């Protein structure tokens, strides 16, 4: 697919006639298919040549052009821009999660020891973990709190009573704040 100049497309859409467009169909042997804009202004025949397919698709083409009016173009471009921002936000979040997880792996390899029951006392590695040597993972904690809260909200949607639903929604909000873990 060729490069799309989204800014140029937006400018063209802003300059075009705004409002809902309607396909006007005049069937016949060589029917014409026009697009009308608000106020029933006729903006020319979109398809008035039989073409190679004998206008089998002319009516559909006219309806498509009418449906893809400037307001629709601008709305789609706005939605695309919002989704691009959301993707960038999610990518940044995942980068933070990856860094936190990498630091946890390094900590585990370097400081942790699994107590297998044969030792007489708890190792220094356990003390290291409990004394604050373990890296903090606020992004991971927030992500997991959100996952838990979404699970509770899924439960709330299928709750049998309003009381259960309200309790589940309140519990989900508490999870997001970091409580009831």
Contact map, one row per residue, 1 for C-alpha under 8 A:
1110000000000000000000000000000000000000000000000000000000000000000000000000000000000000000000000000000000000000000000000000000000000000000000000000000000000000000000000000000000000
1111000000000000000000000000000000000000000000000000000000000000000000000000000000000000000000000000000000000000000000000000000000000000000000000000000000000000000000000000000000000
1111100000000000000000000000000000000000000000000000000000000000000000000000000000000000000000000000000000000000000000000000000000000000000000000000000000000000000000000000000000000
0111110000000000000000000000000000000000000000000000000000000000000000000000000000000000000000000000000000000000000000000000000000000000000000000000000000000000000000000000000000000
0011111110000000000000000000000000000000000000000000000000000000000000000000000000000000000000000000000000000000000000000000000000000000000000000000000000000000000000000000000000000
0001111111000000000000000000000000000000000000000000000000000000000000000000100000000000000000000000000000000000000000000000000000000000000000000000000000000000000000000000000000000
0000111111100000000000000000000000000000000000000000000000000000000000000000000000000000000000000000000000000000000000000000000000000000000000000000000000000000000000000000000000000
0000111111110000000000000000000000000000000000000000000000000000000000000000000000000000000000000000000000000000000000000000000000000000000000000000000000000000000000000000000000000
0000111111111000000000000000000000000000000000000000000000000000000000000000000000000000000000000000000000000000000000000000000000000000000000000000000000000000000000000000000000000
0000011111111100000000000000000000000000000000000000000000000000000000001100100000000000000000000000000000000000000000000000000000000000000000000000000000000000000000000000000000000
0000001111111110000000000000000000000000000000000000000000000000000000000000000000000000000000000000000000000000000000000000000000000000000000000000000000000000000000000000000000000
0000000111111111000000000000000000000000000000000000000000000000000000000000000000000000000000000000000000000000000000000000000000000000000000000000000000000000000000000000000000000
0000000011111111000000000000000000000000000000000000000000000000000011101100000000000000000000000000000000000000000000000000000000000000000000000000000000000000000000000000000000000
0000000001111111110000000000000000000000000000000000000000000000000001000100000000000000000000000000000000000000000000000000000000000000000000000000000000000000000000000000000000000
0000000000111111100000000000000000000000000000000000000000000000000000000000000000000000000000000000000000000000000000000000000000000000000000000000000000000000000000000000000000000
0000000000011111110000000000000000000000000000000000000000000000000001000000000000000000000000000000000000000000000000000000000000000000000000000000000000000000000000000000000000000
0000000000000111111000000000000000001000000000000000000000000000000001000000000000000000000000000000000000000000000000000000000000000000000000000000000000000000000000000000000000000
0000000000000101111100000000000000001100000000000000000000000000000011100000000000000000000000000000000000000000000000000000000000000000000000000000000000000000000000000000000000000
0000000000000000111110000000000000001100000000000000000000000000000011100000000000000000000000000000000000000000000000000000000000000000000000000000000000000000000000000000000000000
0000000000000000011111000000000000001100000000000000000000000000011010100000000000000000000000000000000000000000000000000000000000000000000000000000000000000000000000000000000000000
0000000000000000001111100000000000111100000000000000000000000000011010000000000000000000000000000000000000000000000000000000000000000000000000000000000000000000000000000000000000000
0000000000000000000111110000000000111000000000000000000000000010011000000000000000000000000000000000000000000000000000000000000000000000000000000000000000000000000000000000000000000
0000000000000000000011111000000011110000000000000000000000000110110000000000000000000000000000000000000000000000000000000000000000000000000000000000000000000000000000000000000000000
0000000000000000000001111100000011110000000000000000000000000100000000000000000000000000000000000000000000000000000000000000000000000000000000000000000000000000000000000000000000000
0000000000000000000000111110001111000000000000000000000000100000000000000000000000000000000000000000000000000000000000000000000000000000000000000000000000000000000000000000000000000
0000000000000000000000011111001110000000000000000000000000000000000000000000000000000000000000000000000000000000000000000000000000000000000000000000000000000000000000000000000000000
0000000000000000000000001111111100000000000000000000000000000000000000000000000000000000000000000000000000000000000000000000000000000000000000000000000000000000000000000000000000000
0000000000000000000000000111111000000000000000000000000000000000000000000000000000000000000000000000000000000000000000000000000000000000000000000000000000000000000000000000000000000
0000000000000000000000000011111000000000000000000000000000000000000000000000000000000000000000000000000000000000000000000000000000000000000000000000000000000000000000000000000000000
0000000000000000000000000011111100000000000000011100001000000000000000000000000000000000000000000000000000000000000000000000000000000000000000000000000000000000000000000000000000000
0000000000000000000000001111111110000000000000010000000000000000000000000000000000000000000000000000000000000000000000000000000000000000000000000000000000000000000000000000000000000
0000000000000000000000001110011111000000000011110000000000000000000000000000000000000000000000000000000000000000000000000000000000000000000000000000000000000000000000000000000000000
0000000000000000000000111100001111100000000011110000000001100100000000000000000000000000000000000000000000000000000000000000000000000000000000000000000000000000000000000000000000000
0000000000000000000000111000000111110000011111100000000000000100000000000000000000000000000000000000000000000000000000000000000000000000000000000000000000000000000000000000000000000
0000000000000000000011110000000011111000011111000000000000000100110000000000000000000000000000000000000000000000000000000000000000000000000000000000000000000000000000000000000000000
0000000000000000000011110000000001111101111000000000000000000000010000000000000000000000000000000000000000000000000000000000000000000000000000000000000000000000000000000000000000000
0000000000000000111111000000000000111111111000000000000000000000000000000000000000000000000000000000000000000000000000000000000000000000000000000000000000000000000000000000000000000
0000000000000000011110000000000000011111100000000000000000000000000000000000000000000000000000000000000000000000000000000000000000000000000000000000000000000000000000000000000000000
0000000000000000000000000000000000001111100000000000000000000000000000000000000000000000000000000000000000000000000000000000000000000000000000000000000000000000000000000000000000000
0000000000000000000000000000000000011111110000000000000000000000000000000000000000000000000000000000000000000000000000000000000000000000000000000000000000000000000000000000000000000
0000000000000000000000000000000000011111111000000000000000000000000000000000000000000000000000000000000000000000000000000000000000000000000000000000000000000000000000000000000000000
0000000000000000000000000000000001111001111100000000000000000000000000000000000000000000000000000000000000000000000000000000000000000000000000000000000000000000000000000000000000000
0000000000000000000000000000000001111000111110000000000000000000000000000000000000000000000000000000000000000000000000000000000000000000000000000000000000000000000000000000000000000
0000000000000000000000000000000001100000011111000000000000000000000000000000000000000000000000000000000000000000000000000000000000000000000000000000000000000000000000000000000000000
0000000000000000000000000000000111100000001111110000000000000000000000000000000000000000000000000000000000000000000000000000000000000000000000000000000000000000000000000000000000000
0000000000000000000000000000000111100000000111110000000000000100000000000000000000000000000000000000000000000000000000000000000000000000000000000000000000000000000000000000000000000
0000000000000000000000000000000111000000000011111100000001001100000000000000000000000000000000000000000000000000000000000000000000000000000000000000000000000000000000000000000000000
0000000000000000000000000000011110000000000011111100000000000000000000000000000000000000000000000000000000000000000000000000000000000000000000000000000000000000000000000000000000000
0000000000000000000000000000010000000000000000111110001000000000000000000000000000000000000000000000000000000000000000000000000000000000000000000000000000000000000000000000000000000
0000000000000000000000000000010000000000000000111111111000000000000000000000000000000000000000000000000000000000000000000000000000000000000000000000000000000000000000000000000000000
0000000000000000000000000000000000000000000000001111111000000000000000000000000000000000000000000000000000000000000000000000000000000000000000000000000000000000000000000000000000000
0000000000000000000000000000000000000000000000000111111000000000000000000000000000000000000000000000000000000000000000000000000000000000000000000000000000000000000000000000000000000
0000000000000000000000000000000000000000000000000111111110000000000000000000000000000000000000000000000000000000000000000000000000000000000000000000000000000000000000000000000000000
0000000000000000000000000000000000000000000000000111111100000000000000000000000000000000000000000000000000000000000000000000000000000000000000000000000000000000000000000000000000000
0000000000000000000000000000010000000000000000001111111111100000000000000000000000000000000000000000000000000000000000000000000000000000000000000000000000000000000000000000000000000
0000000000000000000000000000000000000000000000000000111111100000000000000000000000000000000000000000000000000000000000000000000000000000000000000000000000000000000000000000000000000
0000000000000000000000000000000000000000000000000000101111111000000000000000000000000000000000000000000000000000000000000000000000000000000000000000000000000000000000000000000000000
0000000000000000000000000000000010000000000000100000001111111100000000000000000000000000000000000000000000000000000000000000000000000000000000000000000000000000000000000000000000000
0000000000000000000000001000000010000000000000000000001111111110000000000000000000000000000000000000000000000000000000000000000000000000000000000000000000000000000000000000000000000
0000000000000000000000000000000000000000000000000000000011111111000000000000000000000000000000000000000000000000000000000000000000000000000000000000000000000000000000000000000000000
0000000000000000000000000000000000000000000000100000000011111111100000000000000000000000000000000000000000000000000000000000000000000000000000000000000000000000000000000000000000000
0000000000000000000000110000000011100000000001100000000001111111110000000000000000000000000000000000000000000000000000000000000000000000000000000000000000000000000000000000000000000
0000000000000000000001100000000000000000000000000000000000111111111000000000000000000000000000000000000000000000000000000000000000000000000000000000000000000000000000000000000000000
0000000000000000000000000000000000000000000000000000000000011111111100000000000000000000000000000000000000000000000000000000000000000000000000000000000000000000000000000000000000000
0000000000000000000000100000000000100000000000000000000000001111111110000000000000000000000000000000000000000000000000000000000000000000000000000000000000000000000000000000000000000
0000000000000000000111100000000000110000000000000000000000000111111110000000000000000000000000000000000000000000000000000000000000000000000000000000000000000000000000000000000000000
0000000000000000000111000000000000000000000000000000000000000011111110010000000000000000000000000000000000000000000000000000000000000000000000000000000000000000000000000000000000000
0000000000000000000000000000000000000000000000000000000000000001111111011000000000000000000000000000000000000000000000000000000000000000000000000000000000000000000000000000000000000
0000000000001000011110000000000000000000000000000000000000000000111111111000000000000000000000000000000000000000000000000000000000000000000000000000000000000000000000000000000000000
0000000000001101111000000000000000000000000000000000000000000000000111111100000000000000000000000000000000000000000000000000000000000000000000000000000000000000000000000000000000000
0000000000001000011100000000000000000000000000000000000000000000000011111110000000000000000000000000000000000000000000000000000000000000000000000000000000000000000000000000000000000
0000000000000000000000000000000000000000000000000000000000000000001111111111000000000000000000000000000000000000000000000000000000000000000000000000000000000000000000000000000000000
0000000001001000000000000000000000000000000000000000000000000000000111111111100000000000000000000000000000000000000000000000000000000000000000000000000000000000000000000000000000000
0000000001001100000000000000000000000000000000000000000000000000000001111111110000000000000000000000000000000000000000000000000000000000000000000000000000000000000000000000000000000
0000000000000000000000000000000000000000000000000000000000000000000000111111111000000000000000000000000000000000000000000000000000000000000000000000000000000000000000000000000000000
0000000000000000000000000000000000000000000000000000000000000000000000011111111100000000000000000000000000000000000000000000000000000000000000000000000000000000000000000000000000000
0000010001000000000000000000000000000000000000000000000000000000000000001111111110000000000000000000000000000000000000000000000000000000000000000000000000000000000000000000000000000
0000000000000000000000000000000000000000000000000000000000000000000000000111111111000000000000000000000000000000000000000000000000000000000000000000000000000000000000000000000000000
0000000000000000000000000000000000000000000000000000000000000000000000000011111111100000000000000000000000000000000000000000000000000000000000000000000000000000000000000000000000000
0000000000000000000000000000000000000000000000000000000000000000000000000001111111110000000000000000000000000000000000000000000000000000000000000000000000000000000000000000000000000
0000000000000000000000000000000000000000000000000000000000000000000000000000111111111000000000000000000000000000000000000000000000000000000000000000000000000000000000000000000000000
0000000000000000000000000000000000000000000000000000000000000000000000000000011111111100000000000000000000000000000000000000000000000000000000000000000000000000000000000000000000000
0000000000000000000000000000000000000000000000000000000000000000000000000000001111111110000000000000000000000000000000000000000000000000000000000000000000000000000000000000000000000
0000000000000000000000000000000000000000000000000000000000000000000000000000000111111111000000000000000000000000000000000000000000000000000000000000000000000000000000000000000000000
0000000000000000000000000000000000000000000000000000000000000000000000000000000011111111100000000000000000000000000000000000000000000000000000000000000000000000000000000000000000000
0000000000000000000000000000000000000000000000000000000000000000000000000000000001111111110000000000000000000000000000000000000000000000000000000000000000000000000000000000000000000
0000000000000000000000000000000000000000000000000000000000000000000000000000000000111111111000000000000000000000000000000000000000000000000000000000000000000000000000000000000000000
0000000000000000000000000000000000000000000000000000000000000000000000000000000000011111111100000000000000000000000000000000000000000000000000000000000000000000000000000000000000000
0000000000000000000000000000000000000000000000000000000000000000000000000000000000001111111110000000000000000000000000000000000000000000000000000000000000000000000000000000000000000
0000000000000000000000000000000000000000000000000000000000000000000000000000000000000111111111000000000000000000000000000000000000000000000000000000000000000000000000000000000000000
0000000000000000000000000000000000000000000000000000000000000000000000000000000000000011111111100000000000000000000000000000000000000000000000000000000000000000000000000000000000000
0000000000000000000000000000000000000000000000000000000000000000000000000000000000000001111111110000000000000000000000000000000000000000000000000000000000000000000000000000000000000
0000000000000000000000000000000000000000000000000000000000000000000000000000000000000000111111111000000000000000000000000000000000000000001000000000000000000000000000000000000000000
0000000000000000000000000000000000000000000000000000000000000000000000000000000000000000011111111100000000000000000000000000000000000000000000000000000000000000000000000000000000000
0000000000000000000000000000000000000000000000000000000000000000000000000000000000000000001111111110000000000000000000000000000000000000000000000000000000000000000000000000000000000
0000000000000000000000000000000000000000000000000000000000000000000000000000000000000000000111111111000000000000000000000000000000000000001000000000000000000000000000000000000000000
0000000000000000000000000000000000000000000000000000000000000000000000000000000000000000000011111111100000000000000000000000000000000000001100000000000000000000000000000000000000000
0000000000000000000000000000000000000000000000000000000000000000000000000000000000000000000001111111110000000000000000000000000000000000000000000000000000000000000000000000000000000
0000000000000000000000000000000000000000000000000000000000000000000000000000000000000000000000111111111000000000000000000000000000000000000000000000000000000000000000000000000000000
0000000000000000000000000000000000000000000000000000000000000000000000000000000000000000000000011111111100000000000000000000000000000011101100000000000000000000000000000000000000000
0000000000000000000000000000000000000000000000000000000000000000000000000000000000000000000000001111111110000000000000000000000000000000100000000000000000000000000000000000000000000
0000000000000000000000000000000000000000000000000000000000000000000000000000000000000000000000000111111111000000000000000000000000000000000000000000000000000000000000000000000000000
0000000000000000000000000000000000000000000000000000000000000000000000000000000000000000000000000011111111100000000000000000000000000010000000000000000000000000000000000000000000000
0000000000000000000000000000000000000000000000000000000000000000000000000000000000000000000000000001111111110000000000000000000000000110000000000000000000000000000000000000000000000
0000000000000000000000000000000000000000000000000000000000000000000000000000000000000000000000000000111111111000000000000000000000000000000000000000000000000000000000000000000000000
0000000000000000000000000000000000000000000000000000000000000000000000000000000000000000000000000000011111111100000000000000000000000000000000000000000000000000000000000000000000000
0000000000000000000000000000000000000000000000000000000000000000000000000000000000000000000000000000001111111111000000000000000000000110000000000000000000000000000000000000000000000
0000000000000000000000000000000000000000000000000000000000000000000000000000000000000000000000000000000111111111100000000000000000000000000000000000000000000000000000000000000000000
0000000000000000000000000000000000000000000000000000000000000000000000000000000000000000000000000000000011111111000000000000000000000000000000000000000000000000000000000000000000000
0000000000000000000000000000000000000000000000000000000000000000000000000000000000000000000000000000000001111111000000000000000000000000000000000000000000000000000000000000000000000
0000000000000000000000000000000000000000000000000000000000000000000000000000000000000000000000000000000000111111100000000000100110000000000000000000000000000000000000000000000000000
0000000000000000000000000000000000000000000000000000000000000000000000000000000000000000000000000000000000111111110000000000110110000000000000000000000000000000000000000000000000000
0000000000000000000000000000000000000000000000000000000000000000000000000000000000000000000000000000000000010011111000000010110000000000000000000000000000000000000000000000000000000
0000000000000000000000000000000000000000000000000000000000000000000000000000000000000000000000000000000000000001111100000000000000000000000000000000000000000000000000000000000000000
0000000000000000000000000000000000000000000000000000000000000000000000000000000000000000000000000000000000000000111111100110000000000000000000000000000000000000000000000000000000000
0000000000000000000000000000000000000000000000000000000000000000000000000000000000000000000000000000000000000000011111100000000000000000000000000000000000000000000000000000000000000
0000000000000000000000000000000000000000000000000000000000000000000000000000000000000000000000000000000000000000001111110000000000000000000000000000000000000000000000000000000000000
0000000000000000000000000000000000000000000000000000000000000000000000000000000000000000000000000000000000000000001111110000000000000000000000000000000000000000000000000000000000000
0000000000000000000000000000000000000000000000000000000000000000000000000000000000000000000000000000000000000000001111111100000000000000000000000000000000000000000000000000000000000
0000000000000000000000000000000000000000000000000000000000000000000000000000000000000000000000000000000000000000000011111100000000000000000000000000000000000000000000000000000000000
0000000000000000000000000000000000000000000000000000000000000000000000000000000000000000000000000000000000000000000000111110000000000000000000000000000000000000000000000000000000000
0000000000000000000000000000000000000000000000000000000000000000000000000000000000000000000000000000000000000000001000111111011000000000000000000000000000000000000000000000000000000
0000000000000000000000000000000000000000000000000000000000000000000000000000000000000000000000000000000000000000101000001111111000000000000000000000000000000000000000000000000000000
0000000000000000000000000000000000000000000000000000000000000000000000000000000000000000000000000000000000000000000000000111111100000000000000000000000000000000000000000000000000000
0000000000000000000000000000000000000000000000000000000000000000000000000000000000000000000000000000000000000011100000000011111110000000000000000000000000000000000000000000000000000
0000000000000000000000000000000000000000000000000000000000000000000000000000000000000000000000000000000000000001100000000111111111000000000000000000000000000000000000000000000000000
0000000000000000000000000000000000000000000000000000000000000000000000000000000000000000000000000000000000000000000000000111111111100000000000000000000000000000000000000000000000000
0000000000000000000000000000000000000000000000000000000000000000000000000000000000000000000000000000000000000011000000000001111111111100000000000000000000000000000000000000000000000
0000000000000000000000000000000000000000000000000000000000000000000000000000000000000000000000000000000000000011000000000000111111111100000000000000000000000000000000000000000000000
0000000000000000000000000000000000000000000000000000000000000000000000000000000000000000000000000000000000000000000000000000011111111100000000000000000000000000000000000000000000000
0000000000000000000000000000000000000000000000000000000000000000000000000000000000000000000000000000000000000000000000000000001111111100000000000000000000000000000000000000000000000
0000000000000000000000000000000000000000000000000000000000000000000000000000000000000000000000000000000000000000000000000000000111111110000000000000000000000000000000000000000000000
0000000000000000000000000000000000000000000000000000000000000000000000000000000000000000000000000000000000000000000000000000000111111110000000000000000000000000000000000000000000000
0000000000000000000000000000000000000000000000000000000000000000000000000000000000000000000000000000000100100000000000000000000111111111000000000000000000000000000000000000000000000
0000000000000000000000000000000000000000000000000000000000000000000000000000000000000000000000000001001100100000000000000000000000011111100000000000000000000000000000000000000000000
0000000000000000000000000000000000000000000000000000000000000000000000000000000000000000000000000001000000000000000000000000000000000111110000000000000000000000000000000000000000000
0000000000000000000000000000000000000000000000000000000000000000000000000000000000000000000000000001100000000000000000000000000000000011111110000000000000000000000000000000000000000
0000000000000000000000000000000000000000000000000000000000000000000000000000000000000000000000000000000000000000000000000000000000000001111111000000000000000000000000000000000000000
0000000000000000000000000000000000000000000000000000000000000000000000000000000000000000000010011001000000000000000000000000000000000000111111100000000000000000000000000000000000000
0000000000000000000000000000000000000000000000000000000000000000000000000000000000000000000000001001000000000000000000000000000000000000111111110000000000000000000000000000000000000
0000000000000000000000000000000000000000000000000000000000000000000000000000000000000000000000000000000000000000000000000000000000000000111111111000000000000000000000000000000000000
0000000000000000000000000000000000000000000000000000000000000000000000000000000000000000000000000000000000000000000000000000000000000000011111111100000000000000000000000000000101000
0000000000000000000000000000000000000000000000000000000000000000000000000000000000000000000000000000000000000000000000000000000000000000001111111110000000000000000000000000000000000
0000000000000000000000000000000000000000000000000000000000000000000000000000000000000000000000000000000000000000000000000000000000000000000111111111000000000000000000000000000000000
0000000000000000000000000000000000000000000000000000000000000000000000000000000000000000000000000000000000000000000000000000000000000000000011111111100000000000000000000000001111000
0000000000000000000000000000000000000000000000000000000000000000000000000000000000000000000000000000000000000000000000000000000000000000000001111111110000000000000000000000001100000
0000000000000000000000000000000000000000000000000000000000000000000000000000000000000000000000000000000000000000000000000000000000000000000000111111111000000000000000000000000000000
0000000000000000000000000000000000000000000000000000000000000000000000000000000000000000000000000000000000000000000000000000000000000000000000011111111100000000000000000001001000000
0000000000000000000000000000000000000000000000000000000000000000000000000000000000000000000000000000000000000000000000000000000000000000000000001111111110000000000000000011101100000
0000000000000000000000000000000000000000000000000000000000000000000000000000000000000000000000000000000000000000000000000000000000000000000000000111111111000000000000000001000000000
0000000000000000000000000000000000000000000000000000000000000000000000000000000000000000000000000000000000000000000000000000000000000000000000000011111111100000000000000000000000000
0000000000000000000000000000000000000000000000000000000000000000000000000000000000000000000000000000000000000000000000000000000000000000000000000001111111110000000000011011000000000
0000000000000000000000000000000000000000000000000000000000000000000000000000000000000000000000000000000000000000000000000000000000000000000000000000111111111000000000011001000000000
0000000000000000000000000000000000000000000000000000000000000000000000000000000000000000000000000000000000000000000000000000000000000000000000000000011111111100000000000000000000000
0000000000000000000000000000000000000000000000000000000000000000000000000000000000000000000000000000000000000000000000000000000000000000000000000000001111111110000010010000000000000
0000000000000000000000000000000000000000000000000000000000000000000000000000000000000000000000000000000000000000000000000000000000000000000000000000000111111110000111011000000000000
0000000000000000000000000000000000000000000000000000000000000000000000000000000000000000000000000000000000000000000000000000000000000000000000000000000011111110000010000000000000000
0000000000000000000000000000000000000000000000000000000000000000000000000000000000000000000000000000000000000000000000000000000000000000000000000000000001111111000010000000000000000
0000000000000000000000000000000000000000000000000000000000000000000000000000000000000000000000000000000000000000000000000000000000000000000000000000000000111111110110000000000000000
0000000000000000000000000000000000000000000000000000000000000000000000000000000000000000000000000000000000000000000000000000000000000000000000000000000000000111110110000000000000000
0000000000000000000000000000000000000000000000000000000000000000000000000000000000000000000000000000000000000000000000000000000000000000000000000000000000000011111110000000000000000
0000000000000000000000000000000000000000000000000000000000000000000000000000000000000000000000000000000000000000000000000000000000000000000000000000000000000011111111000000000000000
0000000000000000000000000000000000000000000000000000000000000000000000000000000000000000000000000000000000000000000000000000000000000000000000000000000000000000111111100000000000000
0000000000000000000000000000000000000000000000000000000000000000000000000000000000000000000000000000000000000000000000000000000000000000000000000000000000010011111111110000000000000
0000000000000000000000000000000000000000000000000000000000000000000000000000000000000000000000000000000000000000000000000000000000000000000000000000000000111111111111111000000000000
0000000000000000000000000000000000000000000000000000000000000000000000000000000000000000000000000000000000000000000000000000000000000000000000000000000000010000011111111100000000000
0000000000000000000000000000000000000000000000000000000000000000000000000000000000000000000000000000000000000000000000000000000000000000000000000000000000000000001111111110000000000
0000000000000000000000000000000000000000000000000000000000000000000000000000000000000000000000000000000000000000000000000000000000000000000000000000000110110000000111111111000000000
0000000000000000000000000000000000000000000000000000000000000000000000000000000000000000000000000000000000000000000000000000000000000000000000000000000110010000000011111111100000000
0000000000000000000000000000000000000000000000000000000000000000000000000000000000000000000000000000000000000000000000000000000000000000000000000000000000000000000001111111110000000
0000000000000000000000000000000000000000000000000000000000000000000000000000000000000000000000000000000000000000000000000000000000000000000000000000100100000000000000111111111000000
0000000000000000000000000000000000000000000000000000000000000000000000000000000000000000000000000000000000000000000000000000000000000000000000000001110110000000000000011111111100000
0000000000000000000000000000000000000000000000000000000000000000000000000000000000000000000000000000000000000000000000000000000000000000000000000000100000000000000000001111111110000
0000000000000000000000000000000000000000000000000000000000000000000000000000000000000000000000000000000000000000000000000000000000000000000000000000000000000000000000000111111111110
0000000000000000000000000000000000000000000000000000000000000000000000000000000000000000000000000000000000000000000000000000000000000000000000001101100000000000000000000011111111111
0000000000000000000000000000000000000000000000000000000000000000000000000000000000000000000000000000000000000000000000000000000000000000000001001100100000000000000000000001111111100
0000000000000000000000000000000000000000000000000000000000000000000000000000000000000000000000000000000000000000000000000000000000000000000000001000000000000000000000000000111111100
0000000000000000000000000000000000000000000000000000000000000000000000000000000000000000000000000000000000000000000000000000000000000000000001001000000000000000000000000000011111111
0000000000000000000000000000000000000000000000000000000000000000000000000000000000000000000000000000000000000000000000000000000000000000000000000000000000000000000000000000011111111
0000000000000000000000000000000000000000000000000000000000000000000000000000000000000000000000000000000000000000000000000000000000000000000000000000000000000000000000000000011001111
0000000000000000000000000000000000000000000000000000000000000000000000000000000000000000000000000000000000000000000000000000000000000000000000000000000000000000000000000000001001111
